[in-house]
Structures are given as C-alpha cells and as structure tokens.
C-alpha cells in the first residue's frame, strides 16, 4: 500500500509541475488537476492509517499541492491574457 501512496503523491507532483503557472487559457487543466488532487486526498483518507505515517504525509503533501494549484488559478485569473508565467 505504501507504493500506492507514493504513486499518488508522485502523480500529484507531476500534475502540479505540468500545470502551475500556465496562462488563463489553460485554466481547465488547473481545475482538472485540482479535482484529481481532491480525489486522491479522499482515497488516502479512506485508506487504513497503519502506513507508518506515510499516508498522513501524503495527505499533507496533497493539501499543499491543492493550495498551490488554487494560488496558480488565482494568479492566472488576475493576469489573464498576459502569456505564460
């Protein structure tokens, strides 16, 4: 199960890395990434807590990723039409 948690976190990081800081035209991708992160968090929260703290750490990292995506969306909305950032 630890490998599954790690896979979710890695996927989340890749999603974020590929989407944060894009222009407003790419907002649907940011919003899709946000939804996937929320789904991943839900799955981790449903998992048994006996993972040596790794499940909790994964949830913490996803919470951070969610906040970063939200900030990226807000930034894109404030700078709409100004190209890539």
C-alpha positions, 0 to 999 in steps of 0.5 A: 500500500505504501507504493500506492501512496507514493504513486499518488503523491508522485502523480500529484507532483507531476500534475502540479509541475505540468500545470502551475503557472500556465496562462488563463487559457489553460485554466481547465487543466488547473481545475482538472488537476485540482479535482484529481488532487481532491480525489486522491486526498479522499482515497488516502483518507479512506485508506487504513492509517497503519502506513507508518505515517506515510499516508498522513504525509501524503495527505499533507503533501496533497493539501499543499499541492491543492493550495498551490494549484488554487494560488496558480488559478488565482494568479492566472485569473488576475493576469489573464491574457498576459502569456505564460508565467 
